[in-house]
Amino acid sequence: MTDWTARAQAFFSNEAPPGPDETDATHVSAVSSVASPELFAAADRACDHWSDGAAARAQMRQDISNTPAHLHAELLEHLHAVYPKAKK
């Protein structure tokens, strides 16, 4: 069994990461390197789906924290698509 990061990397491997804007002389990303609470909430839904325990949830949070910032938006989009919020 592969872990979720391997599955996510395989899913997103078809697209090259975006480069900096041509006008960006410093080549510093405008995206925060800190994952958003929304990303962690989406990851929690994935953990809920798989009935993950505390160790797996901690690993998921660590993996998200280690994910490069330029992939956060795509990862969030993927998690929303695969593990949508429950309808009330």
N, C-alpha and C positions, 0 to 999 in steps of 0.2 A: 504494500500500500504506500502511495506517495503522500507526502504532507501537503497541506493546502498551499504553501508557497510554491512548491513545484508545479502544482496544478495551475496556479495563477500565472506563473512565469510561462508555462506552456501556452496558456490561453492568450497572453499578451505578446508572445514572441513574434507575432506576425507584423507588428508595427515597431518602427524605430522610435526611441524616445525623442521628444521634441527638443530642439536645440535652443539656445538663447536668441532673442530678437537681434536683428542686425544692428539696431541702434544701441544695444546694450554694450557699452564699452568695457564694463567691469565683468561681464559674464557671470553675474550673481543671479541666482534664481529668485524671482519675486514670490515664489510659493514657500510657505512656512515649512520647515523641516519637521515640525511637530504634528503628529497625526491629530485629526479633529475628533471631538467627542462623537460626532456622527459616524465616523469610520469605526471607532471602537464599538459603538452600539450595533452597527451592521455586522461586525465580527462576532459580537455576542449572539446575534440571531443565528449565525452559522454554527456556533458552538451549541446553541440550544437545539438546532436541527439534528446534530449528530450526538446529542446527549453527552457532550464532553464534560469531563470532570475538572476539578480545580487546576490540576497540573497542565492539562491541555489548554485550558483557558489562559493560564499564565503564559504558556508558550506562544499562543496566538497573539496576545498583547505584545510580547517581546518581538515576535516576528514582524508585527505591524510597525513597531517602533524602529526596527532595523530596515524597513522598506524605504528605498529612496523617495524623497518628497515628490519627485516628478511622476511617480507611479500612484500616489495616493488617490487622485481623482479617478483614475481608471479602475483601481481596486475597489473603491467605493461604488462605482457604477456596476461593476461585476457583482459585488455582494448584494446590492439592491436588486439586481435582476434575478439572481439565483435564490436569495433568501429575503423575499420582500417582507415588509412590515405586516403583521397580522391585521386583517380587516376587523373593524369593531362592529 
